[in-house]
Amino acid sequence: MVLHATPQAHTAWRPLAPHCNFALEITEEFANRLIARCGTHVGPVRDFILGADVYGDQITSTQTWLDLRPCETAARLELVVTGEVESRTVGVTPQAQVQSLGRHQFELRKEIEFEGTLLRTRSPSATVLPRQVNVAAVTPATGMPLIGLIANNIALQAANARNPQAAAITAERITSRSAPQFNDRVDAELARLNRLLAEQVFPQLQRWDLMPAAQSLATTETSLQWCLTLPSPAGSGSPHRGTAGPDFSRPGPGGDQAESDGTALREDDWGGAEARVHGRAMTVFLHESLVNGLLDRLPLAGMGIPDAAIDRWFTALAGGAGLSELARPSGPIEPRLATIVFDEEHPLRLRFDEGRFALVVRMGITPLTGPVIPAQEITVPFTVELTAEAVRFRPEEVTIVPADPNDPGSLIDEAARRMMREQIQGRLEERSAPRRIPLRLPDAAPTELHVRDVTLHRGWLSVAFD
């Protein structure tokens, strides 16, 4: 059964940046699946408040989570800790001992901003709502007929009269103890992440020539959008093919369409709103120009590969082998019938268009005997369908045309073309991948992503996850 996704209501977005070739949209709900934490701490109480020695115990329950804040120029969020302190204490003075029950609620917030290179932060804010009830009092006169009861009530009333002052002191104690710890802990973690970016992530991106040429971040109350322009060699294709990236605009709270910068796709460019479904967890947008730029870096131009090696790869793939297994050296392989020779220009390409992707290979064939077949452009299209449990990739009819239609020497007769097409088509099999993807990240709760929708249109691939 093929499932059809339904569109989601979404907060207003700007279109993708004009030259963006990779983008992420992450929902606040998904971020909190990874980051949110709950904690409980049990400990003693020992204090001195309004002339009384205070003894007892308390239980502190906390929740840590992210709260995205609207911003058009950076990713802005607040790290929030909400908690409740339940205490059972006794305040001791020479005149009386007063038993109290407390339930104090607090909230700590620390703003964090990220523009793509550095995490910045500000001092935290703290809010405390103290609640304390004095439930009983004991005095030296307790146990004496009549006088003891009166003395107990007087002590309790005196304690109740000082309750507002005691509550204010309790709020100050909670703030002075928790806010600095929270602030120091977050600052230390952000410093660690900034060092990680500066010392490991960015050097690796520079090493592989993948440092973004441009990027933009924005947040709404529910989602974060990160658009990047990653380097791709000249000739790998414009990220727009005559148009801009997918339009993120949605009706805003007042019903008006989000303002466009003039580069956004029209609604019908993506086949209507249904073709632009956003996942409840995240959505990945990838333009074919970035993929083809990376493919151009592979040392394939002019390379010859024996047909026996290609047969081995197809057999291994059919048996479920992964890319790492295919890349493992296996010694020299001699051609059985011919050698496949990749063209010097764009030997391997991908195209995303109209609900399918196509692998485009430019290659010639040098047989052990017989004439050389000049470079041909072979297009292998695949459709993408979602079943209940899998993403299914189904091969369609292979087409073969001359790599250079203006070169008479690249023409081949129909019999040779038919033979090549039959050989390639016979090796193609339907493949599938699971829709559910386990996600294990350091210091994060185990979770999984579920592929909600796959869209291919006008050079863009978008995958939405729940």
C-alpha positions in Angstrom: 0.0 0.0 0.0 1.3 3.4 -0.9 0.7 6.1 1.7 -0.1 9.7 0.9 0.9 12.3 3.4 -1.3 15.2 4.4 -0.2 18.8 4.7 0.6 20.4 8.1 -0.3 23.8 9.4 2.9 25.8 9.8 4.2 29.1 11.1 5.1 31.7 8.5 8.5 31.2 6.9 10.6 33.2 4.4 11.7 31.4 1.2 15.0 29.7 1.2 18.0 32.0 0.7 18.5 32.7 -3.1 21.6 30.5 -3.6 20.9 27.9 -0.9 21.7 24.3 -1.9 21.1 22.6 1.4 18.6 23.4 4.2 17.3 21.9 7.4 14.1 22.6 9.2 14.0 21.3 12.8 10.9 21.5 15.0 11.0 22.5 18.7 9.2 19.3 19.5 11.9 17.2 17.9 14.7 19.2 19.5 13.2 18.6 22.9 13.0 14.9 22.2 16.8 15.0 22.1 17.5 17.6 24.7 14.8 17.7 27.3 15.8 16.2 30.7 14.0 15.5 34.0 15.8 15.2 37.3 15.2 14.7 41.0 17.5 15.6 43.9 16.9 14.7 47.5 18.9 16.5 50.2 18.9 18.0 53.7 17.9 21.6 54.6 20.1 23.5 57.0 19.6 27.3 57.2 19.2 30.3 59.5 16.1 32.5 58.6 14.7 35.4 60.7 16.5 34.2 63.9 15.5 30.6 63.6 17.7 27.6 62.9 16.0 25.6 60.1 16.4 21.9 59.8 14.7 19.4 57.5 14.8 17.7 54.1 13.6 18.6 50.6 13.0 17.1 47.2 13.8 19.1 44.1 12.3 18.1 40.7 13.4 19.8 37.5 12.7 19.7 33.8 15.1 21.1 31.2 13.9 22.0 27.7 14.3 24.4 24.8 12.0 27.3 23.9 12.5 28.7 20.4 12.0 32.4 20.0 11.1 34.2 16.8 14.2 35.8 15.0 14.8 36.4 11.3 18.6 36.8 11.5 19.8 33.9 13.7 18.7 30.9 15.6 17.4 32.2 18.9 16.3 30.0 21.8 16.1 29.9 25.5 17.3 27.1 27.6 14.7 26.7 30.3 14.8 24.9 33.7 11.5 24.7 35.5 11.3 23.0 38.9 9.6 22.5 42.2 11.1 22.2 45.7 9.0 20.3 48.2 10.4 20.8 51.8 9.5 19.6 55.3 11.3 21.7 57.9 11.4 22.8 61.5 12.4 26.3 62.6 13.9 26.3 66.0 14.2 29.4 68.4 14.5 29.5 72.2 10.8 30.3 72.3 9.3 27.7 69.9 9.7 25.1 67.2 7.6 25.6 64.1 6.9 22.8 61.6 6.5 24.0 58.0 5.6 22.5 54.6 6.9 24.2 51.5 6.2 23.9 47.8 8.3 26.4 45.9 8.1 26.7 42.1 11.0 28.3 40.1 11.9 28.9 36.4 15.4 29.8 35.0 15.8 31.0 31.5 19.1 31.7 29.5 19.0 33.0 26.0 21.3 31.5 23.4 21.9 32.8 19.8 23.6 31.1 16.9 24.3 32.8 13.6 26.2 29.8 12.1 29.7 30.2 13.5 29.5 31.1 17.2 27.1 30.4 20.1 26.4 33.5 22.1 24.5 33.9 25.4 23.3 36.3 28.0 22.8 36.3 31.8 19.9 34.1 32.9 16.7 35.3 34.4 15.0 33.7 37.4 11.4 33.6 38.7 10.5 32.0 42.0 7.0 31.5 43.4 7.5 30.4 47.1 4.6 28.8 49.0 5.1 27.8 52.7 2.5 26.7 55.2 3.2 26.5 59.0 1.4 23.4 60.2 2.3 23.2 63.9 4.2 24.8 66.7 5.8 23.5 70.0 6.8 25.7 72.9 8.3 25.1 76.3 4.7 25.3 77.7 3.5 22.5 75.4 1.8 19.9 77.6 0.7 22.3 80.3 -3.1 22.3 80.5 -4.7 25.3 78.7 -1.5 27.4 78.8 0.3 25.0 76.4 -2.4 25.2 73.7 -2.5 29.0 74.0 1.3 29.3 73.8 1.3 27.0 70.7 -1.3 29.1 68.9 0.6 32.3 69.7 3.8 30.9 68.3 2.0 29.7 65.2 0.4 33.1 64.6 3.8 34.8 65.1 5.3 32.5 62.5 2.4 33.1 60.1 3.0 36.9 60.5 6.6 36.5 59.4 5.6 34.2 56.4 5.9 37.0 53.8 9.4 37.8 54.9 10.3 34.1 55.1 8.9 33.5 51.6 11.0 36.4 50.2 14.2 35.0 51.9 13.3 31.5 50.5 13.0 32.9 47.0 16.3 34.7 47.3 17.9 31.5 48.6 16.6 29.4 45.7 17.7 32.1 43.2 21.2 32.6 44.7 21.9 28.9 44.8 20.4 27.7 41.5 20.9 30.6 39.1 24.7 30.7 39.3 25.0 26.9 39.0 22.7 26.9 36.0 24.6 29.9 34.4 28.0 28.3 34.9 26.9 24.9 33.7 25.4 26.3 30.5 28.4 28.7 29.9 30.8 25.8 30.2 28.8 23.6 27.7 28.5 26.5 25.2 32.3 27.1 25.5 32.9 23.4 24.9 30.6 23.5 21.8 32.3 26.6 20.4 35.7 24.9 20.8 34.4 21.9 19.0 33.2 24.1 16.1 36.5 26.1 15.9 38.9 23.2 16.5 37.2 20.2 14.8 34.1 20.9 12.8 35.3 24.0 10.8 38.8 22.6 10.1 37.2 19.3 8.7 34.8 21.3 6.5 37.7 23.4 5.2 39.8 20.2 4.6 37.0 18.8 2.5 36.2 22.2 0.9 32.7 22.2 2.4 32.9 25.4 4.4 29.6 27.3 3.7 30.0 30.2 1.3 26.9 31.7 2.8 24.3 30.7 5.4 21.2 32.0 7.1 19.3 30.9 10.2 15.9 31.9 11.4 13.5 30.7 14.1 9.8 30.9 14.8 8.1 29.8 17.9 7.9 26.2 16.7 10.8 25.6 14.2 14.4 26.4 13.2 15.4 26.9 9.6 19.1 26.7 8.5 19.9 27.4 4.9 23.5 26.8 3.6 25.3 27.5 0.4 27.9 24.8 0.3 30.7 24.9 -2.3 30.1 23.1 -5.6 32.5 23.2 -8.6 31.7 25.3 -11.6 29.5 23.5 -14.0 27.7 21.3 -11.4 24.5 23.1 -12.1 22.7 26.2 -10.6 20.9 25.6 -7.4 17.8 26.9 -9.0 17.7 25.9 -12.7 15.9 29.1 -13.5 14.1 29.4 -10.2 14.7 29.7 -6.5 14.5 27.2 -3.7 11.3 25.8 -2.2 9.0 28.4 -0.8 8.6 28.1 2.9 6.0 30.9 3.1 2.8 30.1 4.9 -0.2 32.1 6.0 0.7 34.0 9.2 -1.5 34.4 12.2 -3.4 37.3 10.6 -4.1 35.2 7.5 -1.7 37.2 5.2 0.8 35.4 3.1 4.3 35.7 4.3 6.2 38.4 2.4 8.3 37.0 -0.5 11.7 38.3 -1.7 10.7 37.7 -5.3 12.8 34.5 -5.7 10.4 32.0 -4.2 8.7 29.3 -6.2 5.1 29.7 -7.0 2.7 27.4 -5.3 2.2 25.3 -8.5 6.0 25.0 -8.9 5.8 22.4 -6.1 2.5 20.9 -7.2 0.6 22.7 -4.4 0.9 22.5 -0.7 0.7 18.7 -0.5 4.1 18.5 -2.3 5.7 20.6 0.4 4.8 18.6 3.5 6.9 19.5 6.6 7.7 16.8 9.1 6.8 17.0 12.7 10.5 16.3 13.5 12.6 17.7 10.7 12.8 18.3 7.0 15.9 18.1 4.8 16.2 20.0 1.5 19.0 19.1 -0.9 19.7 20.5 -4.4 21.1 18.3 -7.1 23.9 20.9 -7.8 25.4 20.1 -4.4 25.3 16.4 -5.0 26.8 16.8 -8.5 29.5 19.1 -7.2 30.5 16.3 -4.8 30.3 13.7 -7.6 32.6 15.9 -9.8 35.3 15.6 -7.1 35.5 11.8 -7.5 38.4 10.7 -9.7 36.1 9.1 -12.3 36.9 11.3 -15.4 38.6 9.1 -18.0 38.8 6.1 -15.6 38.4 2.6 -17.0 36.6 -0.1 -15.0 36.4 -3.8 -16.0 32.9 -5.1 -16.7 33.7 -7.9 -14.2 34.1 -5.3 -11.4 30.7 -3.8 -12.2 29.1 -7.2 -12.2 30.7 -7.8 -8.8 29.2 -4.6 -7.5 25.7 -5.3 -8.8 25.8 -8.8 -7.3 27.0 -7.4 -3.9 24.3 -4.7 -3.9 21.6 -7.3 -4.7 22.9 -9.3 -1.7 22.6 -6.3 0.6 26.2 -5.2 0.8 26.9 -1.7 2.1 29.1 1.0 0.5 32.0 0.2 2.9 32.0 -3.4 1.8 32.0 -2.3 -1.9 34.9 0.0 -1.3 37.0 -2.6 0.3 40.1 -3.5 -1.9 39.8 -6.9 -3.5 42.8 -7.1 -5.8 43.0 -6.5 -9.5 40.0 -7.5 -11.6 40.4 -8.3 -15.3 37.7 -7.5 -17.9 35.6 -10.4 -19.0 34.2 -8.8 -22.2 35.0 -5.1 -22.1 36.2 -2.1 -20.1 33.8 0.7 -19.2 35.5 4.1 -19.7 34.0 7.2 -18.0 33.7 10.4 -20.0 36.1 13.2 -19.2 33.3 15.6 -18.6 30.7 15.0 -15.8 30.9 11.2 -15.9 28.3 10.8 -13.1 25.3 13.0 -12.3 22.1 13.0 -10.4 18.8 14.7 -11.4 15.8 15.4 -9.1 12.6 16.1 -11.0 8.9 15.4 -11.2 8.7 12.7 -8.5 11.7 10.7 -9.6 15.5 10.9 -9.5 17.8 9.8 -12.3 21.4 8.6 -12.3 23.1 9.9 -15.4 26.3 8.1 -16.5 28.4 9.3 -19.4 30.7 6.5 -20.6 32.0 4.5 -23.5 32.9 0.8 -23.9 36.2 -0.6 -25.0 35.6 -4.3 -25.8 38.3 -7.0 -25.8 37.3 -7.6 -29.4 35.4 -5.4 -31.8 34.9 -1.7 -32.3 35.0 0.8 -29.5 31.6 2.3 -28.5 32.0 6.1 -28.1 30.8 7.9 -25.0 27.0 7.7 -24.5 24.8 9.4 -21.9 22.9 6.7 -20.0 20.0 7.8 -17.9 18.6 5.4 -15.2 15.5 6.9 -13.6 14.0 5.7 -10.4 10.6 6.4 -8.8 10.2 6.8 -5.1 7.2 5.3 -3.2 6.4 5.0 0.4 4.9 1.8 1.7 3.7 1.1 5.3 7.2 0.1 6.3 9.7 1.1 3.6 10.8 3.7 1.1 10.9 1.9 -2.2 13.1 2.8 -5.2 11.8 1.3 -8.4 13.9 1.5 -11.6 12.2 2.7 -14.8 13.2 2.4 -18.5 16.8 3.2 -19.3 17.5 5.7 -22.1 20.7 6.0 -24.0 21.7 9.0 -26.2 25.1 10.2 -27.6 27.1 12.1 -25.0 27.8 14.8 -27.6 24.8 14.9 -30.1 26.8 17.3 -32.4 29.7 14.8 -32.8 28.9 12.3 -35.6 31.6 10.0 -34.2 29.5 9.5 -31.0 26.6 8.0 -32.9 26.0 4.2 -32.6 23.6 2.0 -34.4 20.3 0.9 -32.9 21.4 -2.7 -32.4 24.3 -1.6 -30.2 22.1 0.8 -28.3 19.5 -1.9 -27.6 22.2 -4.3 -26.5 23.6 -1.7 -24.0 20.1 -0.9 -22.7 19.2 -4.6 -22.2 22.5 -5.3 -20.4 21.9 -2.3 -18.0 18.2 -2.9 -17.5 18.8 -6.5 -16.7 21.1 -5.6 -13.8 18.7 -3.2 -12.2 16.6 -4.3 -9.2 14.1 -2.6 -7.0 15.6 -1.5 -3.7 14.1 -0.4 -0.5 15.1 1.3 2.8 13.2 1.2 6.1 11.0 4.2 6.9 11.9 4.1 10.6 15.5 5.2 11.3 16.9 4.7 14.8 18.7 7.8 16.1 21.5 7.5 18.7 23.3 10.7 19.6 25.8 11.4 22.4 24.1 12.6 25.7 20.7 12.3 24.1 17.8 10.0 24.7 17.5 7.2 22.1 14.8 8.0 19.6 13.8 7.3 16.0 12.8 9.2 12.9 10.0 8.1 10.6 10.1 9.1 6.9 6.9 11.0 6.4 7.2 12.2 2.8 9.8 12.3 -0.1 9.5 15.0 -2.7 11.6 15.5 -5.9 10.9 18.5 -8.0 12.8 20.9 -10.2 16.3 19.9 -8.9 15.3 19.7 -5.2 15.0 16.6 -3.0 13.1 17.1 0.3 12.6 14.4 2.9 10.2 15.1 5.8 10.5 13.1 9.0 8.2 12.6 11.9 
